[in-house]
Amino acid sequence: MPGSRRAGGISKRCECRGTDGKRLGTNCPQLSKRSHGKHRVSQELPPDAEGNRRRFQRTGYEKVTDAQKDLDRVRAILDLPGDDEDGLRRVGDLLDELSTTRGLIPDPTEVSRKLGVGIPLDGKMLIGDWLDQVMASKATRTTTNHGYDSHIRVHLKPAIGHLRLDRLGVGHVEDMFNAIDDRNDVIAAENAARREQVARCKRGKPGAPKADERARLAAERAKLAEMPPFRRITGPATKQAIRRTLRMALNKAIKKQLITFNAAAHVELAAAARPKGLLWTEERVTHWRETGVKPGPVMVWTPAQLGAFLDEAESDRLYAFFHLISHHGLRRGEGVGQGWVDFSPTRKEIRVAAEIVVDGWTPIETVPKTDGSVGIVKLDAGTVRVLLQHKEQQQREREEWNARAAEVRAAGKKAPDWVDTGKMFTTEDGSWLHPDVVSKAFRRISDAAGLPPINLRDLRHGAAALVKAGGGDIHDASKKLRHSTIVLTSDTYMELFEEYEDELAEKSAAAVPRARRPRDEDPSAAQPGTDNGQGSA
């Protein structure tokens, strides 16, 4: 602050009082003694927000060296903002409060760090405010930021947002997750009660008096309307994600030297079990058709089932999309975002360099989710032929669209030409294909084929199974799916690969023709009236 060193200094002050109770000040007869009185620091501060003058004052120093040390520290703090008016006001506010409260004057280096990141200089930054500041400068993908925002809005701010950043402990974070568990118990109980009530709202036995039945249903539905709606519990995977969000924010605070301890890193949570891929074997299909219950969250078609799906899909304009991702494991967004410029039929490869994801409902283009996801995918000759045929189909669609548009314009109406986005898979007018469109098409085709249910993403899991069916191992699958680590591949697909080994072993043995029933065949499998392999008595 210009002139700040001249508008302050150290003086000596007498604390003695006269008979009237007032300080004697300069009239004290003992003031001339070197040991009498105490030193005082006085320093002019920048004006407050209303332009009012103010000063930092502190008295009671026994030694002039102690007073000089504090004065030097105050002046060093005042020099930090330079000509920045907002910074000058902020350091003035800090020192003005310390003058009133007689708080410890902080080290200028500590104030400088806080001044640079725009947080309160008095150390009273709240966790909620810090989370807002972190997200304001977060340079990750929009969809990723939405995940962070959800964790902050729903869980972190309500539970710990009111706490000071520098006082957050492991106990606070543990309490937050314990509260989530308690809330999960309540939600589970309320969901169960609602399911029971929904069952009561169904019509009773045929033949019941209609008037009585209407009255009963009305009463039961009134009870249902008063109950809480179905809600999702916060599962282990989501709790791990919440902790990652908090840990990320606290790590940034450590990097800025605002705190030295990351409480989120020391909280133990139950590991989120990664869903295992299971094959739709004949036994599992039969059980599903009888009960309607899927054996697991991640189900994978056998090659024969995948072939039935592709046969059904062959007449669909998006056939090439399903062929590509089912054989080569592209994610939905990567498939929709794949460009022709990244396809080389001569080298039989594509380069995965972009994906289209949804932000709410709006599709946005971004780079793949991880660095490892960006890379070259080698294609088989059949997939190359399918893509080239699709390119010819797309060109025909383009010509037909432009011809119709020209006819419409000739009639005096507006009609845009085909949009050249450069994407492999587009709508009929050439614009981006919405990711949800391919998901709906997938469900429609698989239902028409009468296949057991899987999600579109499970085609990616099926591509890993095809690696095994083709003689590859877990390392080959990891490379095929562009996983950053083989641990991820092993956690998800090892059980699936072991199932495939059993199935392939049986098929391999059965492929050997025999003129008579082999000795290793189960005797119980013998047909009535046939030789059991031991000969006649």
C-alpha positions as CSV (number, residue, x, y, z in Angstrom):
1,M,0.0,0.0,0.0
2,P,1.6,3.3,-1.1
3,G,2.6,5.3,2.0
4,S,1.7,2.5,4.4
5,R,5.1,2.4,6.0
6,R,4.9,6.2,6.8
7,A,1.4,6.0,8.3
8,G,2.3,3.9,11.3
9,G,5.0,3.1,13.8
10,I,5.8,2.1,17.4
11,S,5.1,4.3,20.4
12,K,5.2,3.9,24.1
13,R,2.0,4.0,26.2
14,C,1.4,4.3,29.9
15,E,-1.3,2.2,31.4
16,C,-1.3,4.1,34.8
17,R,-4.5,5.8,35.9
18,G,-5.2,8.8,38.1
19,T,-7.6,9.0,41.1
20,D,-10.4,9.7,38.6
21,G,-9.8,6.4,36.9
22,K,-8.6,7.9,33.7
23,R,-5.2,7.0,32.0
24,L,-2.5,9.5,32.9
25,G,-0.9,9.1,29.4
26,T,1.9,11.6,28.9
27,N,1.2,13.1,32.3
28,C,2.5,10.0,34.1
29,P,5.5,11.1,36.2
30,Q,7.2,7.7,35.7
31,L,7.0,7.7,31.9
32,S,10.5,8.9,31.6
33,K,11.8,5.7,33.0
34,R,12.9,3.2,30.4
35,S,11.2,0.3,32.2
36,H,7.9,2.1,32.5
37,G,5.0,1.7,30.1
38,K,4.4,-0.7,27.2
39,H,5.0,-0.4,23.5
40,R,2.2,0.0,21.0
41,V,2.0,-0.8,17.3
42,S,-0.1,1.4,15.0
43,Q,-0.5,1.1,11.3
44,E,-2.9,2.7,8.8
45,L,-5.0,0.2,6.9
46,P,-6.7,0.4,3.4
47,P,-10.2,1.9,3.6
48,D,-13.2,-0.4,4.1
49,A,-15.8,-1.1,1.4
50,E,-17.6,2.2,2.3
51,G,-14.3,4.2,2.1
52,N,-13.9,4.7,5.8
53,R,-10.4,5.0,7.3
54,R,-9.2,2.4,9.8
55,R,-6.1,1.5,11.7
56,F,-4.4,-1.6,13.1
57,Q,-3.5,-1.0,16.7
58,R,-2.1,-3.3,19.4
59,T,-0.5,-2.5,22.7
60,G,1.0,-4.3,25.6
61,Y,4.4,-5.2,24.2
62,E,7.1,-5.5,26.9
63,K,9.9,-5.3,24.4
64,V,10.3,-3.0,21.5
65,T,11.7,-5.9,19.4
66,D,8.4,-7.8,19.8
67,A,6.5,-4.8,18.7
68,Q,8.7,-4.3,15.7
69,K,8.3,-7.9,14.7
70,D,4.5,-7.6,14.6
71,L,4.7,-4.3,12.8
72,D,6.9,-5.8,10.1
73,R,4.5,-8.7,9.7
74,V,1.5,-6.4,9.4
75,R,3.3,-4.3,6.7
76,A,4.4,-7.4,4.8
77,I,0.8,-8.5,4.6
78,L,-0.2,-5.1,3.4
79,D,2.4,-5.3,0.7
80,L,1.0,-8.6,-0.7
81,P,-1.8,-7.2,-3.0
82,G,0.2,-4.5,-4.7
83,D,-2.2,-2.2,-6.5
84,D,-5.1,-4.7,-6.5
85,E,-7.9,-2.8,-4.8
86,D,-9.9,-6.0,-3.9
87,G,-6.8,-7.6,-2.4
88,L,-6.1,-4.4,-0.4
89,R,-9.6,-4.4,1.0
90,R,-9.4,-8.1,1.9
91,V,-6.1,-7.8,3.8
92,G,-7.4,-4.6,5.4
93,D,-10.5,-6.6,6.6
94,L,-8.3,-9.3,8.0
95,L,-6.0,-6.9,9.9
96,D,-8.9,-4.8,11.2
97,E,-10.6,-7.9,12.6
98,L,-7.3,-9.1,14.2
99,S,-6.9,-5.6,15.8
100,T,-10.3,-6.0,17.4
101,T,-10.0,-9.6,18.5
102,R,-6.3,-9.5,19.3
103,G,-5.9,-12.6,17.2
104,L,-2.5,-14.0,16.2
105,I,-1.1,-12.2,13.2
106,P,-0.6,-14.9,10.5
107,D,2.5,-15.5,8.5
108,P,2.5,-13.4,5.3
109,T,3.3,-16.5,3.2
110,E,0.1,-18.2,4.5
111,V,-1.9,-15.1,3.7
112,S,-0.4,-14.9,0.2
113,R,-1.5,-18.5,-0.6
114,K,-5.1,-17.7,0.4
115,L,-5.1,-14.4,-1.4
116,G,-4.0,-16.1,-4.6
117,V,-6.9,-18.5,-4.7
118,G,-9.6,-16.1,-3.5
119,I,-10.6,-17.8,-0.2
120,P,-11.2,-16.0,3.1
121,L,-7.9,-14.8,4.6
122,D,-9.0,-15.6,8.2
123,G,-9.0,-19.3,7.5
124,K,-12.8,-19.6,7.8
125,M,-13.4,-21.1,4.4
126,L,-16.3,-23.5,4.5
127,I,-16.2,-26.9,2.7
128,G,-19.3,-26.0,0.8
129,D,-17.7,-22.8,-0.5
130,W,-14.5,-24.6,-1.4
131,L,-16.4,-27.2,-3.3
132,D,-18.1,-24.5,-5.3
133,Q,-14.8,-22.9,-6.1
134,V,-13.2,-26.2,-7.2
135,M,-16.1,-26.9,-9.6
136,A,-16.0,-23.4,-11.0
137,S,-12.5,-24.2,-12.4
138,K,-12.9,-27.9,-13.0
139,A,-11.7,-28.7,-16.6
140,T,-13.1,-32.2,-17.0
141,R,-15.8,-33.5,-19.3
142,T,-19.3,-32.0,-18.9
143,T,-20.8,-35.3,-18.0
144,T,-18.1,-36.0,-15.5
145,N,-18.7,-32.6,-13.9
146,H,-22.4,-33.4,-13.7
147,G,-21.5,-36.4,-11.6
148,Y,-19.4,-34.3,-9.3
149,D,-22.2,-31.7,-9.0
150,S,-24.6,-34.4,-8.1
151,H,-22.4,-35.7,-5.3
152,I,-21.8,-32.2,-4.0
153,R,-25.5,-31.1,-4.1
154,V,-27.1,-34.3,-2.8
155,H,-24.6,-35.6,-0.3
156,L,-21.5,-33.5,0.5
157,K,-23.0,-30.0,1.0
158,P,-25.9,-31.1,3.2
159,A,-23.7,-33.2,5.4
160,I,-20.4,-31.3,5.7
161,G,-20.7,-28.1,3.7
162,H,-21.1,-26.0,6.8
163,L,-17.8,-27.2,8.3
164,R,-14.6,-25.3,8.1
165,L,-12.2,-26.7,5.4
166,D,-9.2,-26.7,7.8
167,R,-11.1,-28.5,10.5
168,L,-12.6,-31.4,8.6
169,G,-11.7,-34.7,10.2
170,V,-12.1,-38.4,9.4
171,G,-14.9,-38.6,11.9
172,H,-17.0,-36.0,10.0
173,V,-16.7,-38.0,6.8
174,E,-17.5,-41.3,8.5
175,D,-20.6,-39.7,10.1
176,M,-21.7,-38.6,6.6
177,F,-21.5,-42.2,5.2
178,N,-23.1,-43.6,8.3
179,A,-26.0,-41.2,7.7
180,I,-26.2,-42.5,4.1
181,D,-26.5,-46.0,5.4
182,D,-29.2,-45.0,7.8
183,R,-31.1,-43.3,5.0
184,N,-30.7,-46.4,2.8
185,D,-32.4,-48.5,5.5
186,V,-35.3,-46.0,5.6
187,I,-35.6,-46.0,1.8
188,A,-35.5,-49.8,1.6
189,A,-38.3,-50.1,4.1
190,E,-40.4,-47.4,2.4
191,N,-39.9,-49.0,-1.0
192,A,-41.0,-52.4,0.4
193,A,-44.1,-50.9,2.0
194,R,-44.9,-49.1,-1.3
195,R,-44.6,-52.4,-3.3
196,E,-46.9,-54.1,-0.9
197,Q,-49.4,-51.2,-1.2
198,V,-49.1,-51.3,-5.0
199,A,-50.1,-55.0,-4.9
200,R,-53.2,-54.1,-2.8
201,C,-54.2,-51.6,-5.5
202,K,-54.7,-54.4,-8.0
203,R,-58.1,-55.8,-8.7
204,G,-59.3,-58.7,-6.6
205,K,-60.9,-62.0,-7.5
206,P,-63.3,-62.0,-10.4
207,G,-66.9,-62.0,-9.3
208,A,-66.5,-59.5,-6.5
209,P,-69.3,-56.8,-6.4
210,K,-68.1,-54.0,-8.6
211,A,-69.2,-51.2,-6.1
212,D,-67.3,-52.8,-3.3
213,E,-64.3,-53.4,-5.5
214,R,-64.3,-49.7,-6.6
215,A,-64.5,-48.5,-3.0
216,R,-61.7,-50.8,-1.9
217,L,-59.4,-49.8,-4.8
218,A,-60.2,-46.1,-4.2
219,A,-59.2,-46.4,-0.5
220,E,-56.0,-48.4,-1.3
221,R,-55.0,-45.9,-4.0
222,A,-55.5,-43.0,-1.6
223,K,-53.1,-44.7,0.9
224,L,-50.6,-45.2,-2.0
225,A,-50.8,-41.5,-2.9
226,E,-49.8,-40.5,0.6
227,M,-46.7,-42.8,0.7
228,P,-43.2,-41.7,-0.3
229,P,-42.3,-42.5,-4.0
230,F,-39.9,-45.2,-4.9
231,R,-36.3,-44.1,-4.4
232,R,-33.0,-45.6,-5.2
233,I,-30.6,-46.4,-2.3
234,T,-27.0,-45.1,-2.4
235,G,-25.1,-48.2,-3.2
236,P,-21.4,-49.1,-2.6
237,A,-20.3,-47.9,-6.0
238,T,-22.0,-44.5,-5.5
239,K,-20.5,-44.1,-2.1
240,Q,-17.1,-44.8,-3.5
241,A,-17.7,-42.1,-6.2
242,I,-18.8,-39.6,-3.5
243,R,-15.6,-40.2,-1.6
244,R,-13.6,-39.8,-4.8
245,T,-15.3,-36.4,-5.4
246,L,-14.4,-35.2,-1.8
247,R,-10.9,-36.6,-2.0
248,M,-10.4,-34.7,-5.3
249,A,-11.5,-31.4,-3.8
250,L,-9.4,-31.9,-0.6
251,N,-6.3,-32.8,-2.7
252,K,-6.7,-29.5,-4.5
253,A,-6.8,-27.8,-1.2
254,I,-3.6,-29.6,-0.2
255,K,-2.0,-28.6,-3.4
256,K,-2.8,-24.9,-2.7
257,Q,-1.3,-25.5,0.8
258,L,-4.7,-24.6,2.4
259,I,-4.7,-27.8,4.4
260,T,-2.3,-30.6,5.1
261,F,-4.6,-33.6,5.6
262,N,-7.1,-35.4,3.4
263,A,-9.7,-36.8,5.6
264,A,-11.5,-38.6,2.7
265,A,-8.4,-40.7,2.0
266,H,-8.6,-42.3,5.4
267,V,-12.2,-43.4,5.4
268,E,-12.8,-47.1,4.8
269,L,-15.8,-48.1,2.7
270,A,-17.0,-51.5,1.5
271,A,-15.5,-52.2,-1.9
272,A,-18.0,-51.9,-4.8
273,A,-18.2,-55.4,-6.3
274,R,-17.7,-55.2,-10.1
275,P,-20.5,-57.0,-11.9
276,K,-19.3,-60.3,-13.4
277,G,-20.3,-61.3,-16.9
278,L,-22.3,-64.5,-17.2
279,L,-23.2,-66.4,-20.4
280,W,-26.8,-67.0,-21.3
281,T,-26.5,-70.8,-21.2
282,E,-29.5,-73.0,-22.0
283,E,-30.1,-73.6,-18.3
284,R,-30.1,-69.9,-17.5
285,V,-32.4,-69.1,-20.5
286,T,-34.9,-71.7,-19.3
287,H,-34.9,-70.4,-15.8
288,W,-35.4,-66.8,-17.1
289,R,-38.3,-67.8,-19.3
290,E,-39.9,-69.6,-16.3
291,T,-39.3,-66.9,-13.7
292,G,-38.5,-63.7,-15.5
293,V,-35.4,-63.3,-13.3
294,K,-32.0,-62.5,-14.9
295,P,-29.2,-64.6,-13.3
296,G,-27.0,-61.5,-13.0
297,P,-26.7,-57.8,-13.9
298,V,-24.3,-58.4,-16.8
299,M,-25.4,-61.1,-19.1
300,V,-23.6,-62.1,-22.3
301,W,-25.0,-63.8,-25.4
302,T,-23.3,-66.9,-26.8
303,P,-21.9,-66.6,-30.3
304,A,-25.0,-68.4,-31.6
305,Q,-27.3,-65.9,-29.8
306,L,-25.3,-63.0,-31.2
307,G,-25.6,-64.5,-34.6
308,A,-29.4,-64.7,-34.3
309,F,-29.4,-61.0,-33.3
310,L,-27.3,-59.9,-36.2
311,D,-29.4,-62.0,-38.6
312,E,-32.5,-60.1,-37.3
313,A,-30.6,-56.8,-37.5
314,E,-29.4,-57.2,-41.0
315,S,-32.4,-55.5,-42.6
316,D,-32.0,-52.5,-40.3
317,R,-30.2,-49.3,-41.5
318,L,-28.1,-49.5,-38.3
319,Y,-26.9,-53.0,-38.9
320,A,-23.3,-51.9,-39.5
321,F,-23.3,-50.2,-36.1
322,F,-24.3,-53.3,-34.2
323,H,-21.9,-55.5,-36.2
324,L,-19.0,-53.2,-35.4
325,I,-19.6,-52.8,-31.6
326,S,-20.5,-56.5,-31.1
327,H,-17.4,-57.7,-32.8
328,H,-14.9,-55.1,-31.6
329,G,-16.2,-53.8,-28.3
330,L,-16.7,-50.1,-28.9
331,R,-18.8,-48.3,-26.3
332,R,-22.1,-46.8,-27.5
333,G,-20.8,-43.2,-27.5
334,E,-17.6,-44.3,-29.4
335,G,-19.6,-46.1,-32.0
336,V,-22.0,-43.1,-32.6
337,G,-19.0,-40.7,-32.6
338,Q,-16.9,-42.8,-35.0
339,G,-15.8,-40.8,-38.1
340,W,-15.0,-42.0,-41.6
341,V,-11.7,-40.1,-41.5
342,D,-10.5,-42.5,-38.8
343,F,-11.3,-45.7,-40.8
344,S,-8.7,-47.4,-43.0
345,P,-10.1,-50.3,-45.1
346,T,-6.6,-51.1,-46.4
347,R,-5.0,-51.4,-43.0
348,K,-8.3,-52.9,-41.6
349,E,-8.5,-50.7,-38.6
350,I,-10.3,-47.7,-37.1
351,R,-9.0,-45.1,-34.7
352,V,-11.3,-44.4,-31.8
353,A,-10.8,-40.6,-31.3
354,A,-14.2,-39.2,-30.3
355,E,-17.4,-40.1,-28.7
356,I,-20.9,-38.6,-28.5
357,V,-22.5,-38.7,-25.1
358,V,-25.6,-37.1,-23.6
359,D,-25.7,-34.1,-21.3
360,G,-29.2,-34.5,-19.9
361,W,-30.7,-35.2,-23.3
362,T,-28.5,-33.1,-25.5
363,P,-25.8,-35.0,-27.4
364,I,-22.3,-33.5,-27.1
365,E,-19.0,-34.6,-28.7
366,T,-16.0,-35.2,-26.5
367,V,-12.8,-37.3,-26.4
368,P,-13.1,-40.8,-25.0
369,K,-13.4,-41.2,-21.2
370,T,-9.7,-42.3,-20.6
371,D,-6.4,-41.9,-22.5
372,G,-6.3,-45.6,-22.9
373,S,-9.7,-45.5,-24.7
374,V,-8.1,-43.5,-27.5
375,G,-6.4,-46.0,-29.9
376,I,-6.4,-48.2,-32.9
377,V,-8.9,-51.1,-33.2
378,K,-7.9,-53.8,-35.7
379,L,-10.8,-55.1,-37.8
380,D,-11.6,-58.4,-39.4
381,A,-12.2,-58.6,-43.1
382,G,-15.9,-59.2,-42.6
383,T,-16.3,-56.0,-40.6
384,V,-14.4,-54.0,-43.2
385,R,-16.8,-55.3,-45.9
386,V,-19.8,-54.4,-43.7
387,L,-18.6,-50.9,-43.2
388,L,-17.8,-50.3,-46.8
389,Q,-21.3,-51.5,-47.7
390,H,-22.7,-49.1,-45.1
391,K,-20.7,-46.3,-46.6
392,E,-22.4,-47.0,-50.0
393,Q,-25.8,-47.1,-48.3
394,Q,-25.1,-43.8,-46.6
395,Q,-24.1,-42.2,-49.9
396,R,-27.4,-43.4,-51.5
397,E,-29.3,-41.9,-48.5
398,R,-27.5,-38.6,-49.1
399,E,-28.3,-38.5,-52.8
400,E,-32.0,-39.4,-52.2
401,W,-32.3,-36.8,-49.4
402,N,-30.8,-34.1,-51.5
403,A,-33.0,-35.0,-54.5
404,R,-36.1,-34.7,-52.3
405,A,-34.9,-31.4,-50.8
406,A,-34.3,-30.0,-54.3
407,E,-37.9,-30.9,-55.3
408,V,-39.2,-29.2,-52.2
409,R,-37.2,-26.1,-52.9
410,A,-38.4,-26.1,-56.4
411,A,-42.0,-25.9,-55.1
412,G,-41.0,-22.7,-53.2
413,K,-40.5,-24.3,-49.7
414,K,-37.5,-24.5,-47.5
415,A,-35.6,-27.8,-47.3
416,P,-32.0,-28.2,-46.1
417,D,-29.6,-30.5,-47.8
418,W,-28.0,-33.6,-46.2
419,V,-25.7,-32.6,-43.4
420,D,-22.1,-33.8,-43.8
421,T,-20.9,-34.5,-40.3
422,G,-18.3,-37.0,-41.3
423,K,-19.8,-39.6,-39.0
424,M,-20.1,-43.3,-39.9
425,F,-23.6,-43.6,-38.4
426,T,-26.0,-40.8,-38.8
427,T,-29.7,-40.0,-39.0
428,E,-31.4,-40.0,-42.5
429,D,-30.4,-36.3,-42.9
430,G,-26.8,-36.9,-42.0
431,S,-26.9,-35.2,-38.6
432,W,-25.5,-36.8,-35.4
433,L,-27.2,-40.0,-34.3
434,H,-28.5,-39.6,-30.7
435,P,-27.1,-42.4,-28.5
436,D,-30.5,-43.3,-27.2
437,V,-31.7,-44.0,-30.7
438,V,-29.4,-46.9,-31.1
439,S,-30.3,-48.2,-27.6
440,K,-34.0,-48.3,-28.6
441,A,-33.2,-49.9,-31.9
442,F,-31.2,-52.6,-30.1
443,R,-34.0,-53.4,-27.7
444,R,-36.5,-53.6,-30.6
445,I,-34.3,-55.9,-32.7
446,S,-33.4,-58.2,-29.8
447,D,-37.1,-58.5,-28.7
448,A,-38.0,-59.4,-32.3
449,A,-35.4,-62.1,-32.4
450,G,-36.8,-63.6,-29.2
451,L,-33.5,-63.5,-27.4
452,P,-32.8,-63.4,-23.6
453,P,-32.3,-59.8,-22.5
454,I,-29.0,-58.0,-22.4
455,N,-28.2,-54.3,-22.5
456,L,-26.5,-52.6,-25.5
457,R,-23.4,-52.1,-23.3
458,D,-23.3,-55.9,-22.8
459,L,-22.4,-56.3,-26.5
460,R,-19.0,-54.9,-25.4
461,H,-18.8,-57.6,-22.8
462,G,-19.7,-60.1,-25.6
463,A,-16.8,-58.9,-27.6
464,A,-14.5,-60.0,-24.8
465,A,-16.2,-63.4,-24.9
466,L,-15.6,-63.6,-28.7
467,V,-11.9,-63.1,-28.0
468,K,-12.0,-66.3,-25.8
469,A,-14.1,-68.1,-28.4
470,G,-11.5,-67.3,-31.0
471,G,-8.7,-68.8,-28.8
472,G,-7.5,-65.6,-27.1
473,D,-6.8,-65.0,-23.4
474,I,-7.5,-62.3,-20.9
475,H,-4.5,-60.3,-22.1
476,D,-5.9,-60.3,-25.6
477,A,-9.3,-59.2,-24.3
478,S,-7.8,-56.4,-22.3
479,K,-6.0,-55.1,-25.4
480,K,-9.2,-55.5,-27.5
481,L,-11.3,-53.5,-25.1
482,R,-8.6,-50.8,-24.6
483,H,-8.6,-51.3,-20.8
484,S,-6.0,-49.2,-18.9
485,T,-5.1,-52.2,-16.8
486,I,-5.5,-56.0,-17.1
487,V,-6.9,-56.0,-13.5
488,L,-10.1,-54.3,-14.8
489,T,-10.4,-57.0,-17.5
490,S,-9.8,-59.8,-15.1
491,D,-12.2,-58.6,-12.5
492,T,-15.0,-58.4,-15.0
493,Y,-14.4,-61.3,-17.4
494,M,-12.4,-64.0,-15.6
495,E,-15.5,-65.9,-14.5
496,L,-16.9,-65.5,-18.0
497,F,-13.7,-66.9,-19.6
498,E,-13.8,-69.9,-17.2
499,E,-17.4,-70.6,-18.2
500,Y,-16.4,-70.4,-21.8
501,E,-13.6,-72.9,-21.1
502,D,-16.1,-75.4,-19.7
503,E,-18.4,-75.0,-22.7
504,L,-15.6,-75.1,-25.3
505,A,-14.1,-78.2,-23.6
506,E,-17.4,-80.0,-23.9
507,K,-18.0,-78.9,-27.5
508,S,-14.4,-80.0,-28.4
509,A,-15.0,-83.4,-26.9
510,A,-18.3,-83.8,-28.6
511,A,-16.8,-82.9,-32.0
512,V,-15.1,-86.3,-32.2
513,P,-17.3,-88.8,-34.1
514,R,-17.7,-92.3,-32.5
515,A,-19.2,-95.4,-34.0
516,R,-20.5,-96.5,-30.7
517,R,-21.1,-94.9,-27.3
518,P,-17.8,-94.0,-25.7
519,R,-16.8,-95.4,-22.3
520,D,-16.8,-91.9,-20.7
521,E,-20.4,-91.3,-21.5
522,D,-22.8,-91.1,-18.5
523,P,-24.5,-94.5,-18.3
524,S,-27.8,-92.8,-17.2
525,A,-27.8,-91.2,-20.7
526,A,-28.3,-94.6,-22.4
527,Q,-31.6,-95.1,-24.2
528,P,-34.0,-97.8,-22.9
529,G,-33.4,-101.1,-24.6
530,T,-29.9,-100.3,-25.8
531,D,-26.6,-101.9,-24.8
532,N,-25.1,-100.2,-21.8
533,G,-21.5,-100.8,-23.1
534,Q,-20.8,-103.8,-20.9
535,G,-22.2,-106.5,-23.3
536,S,-24.8,-109.2,-22.6
537,A,-24.6,-111.6,-19.8
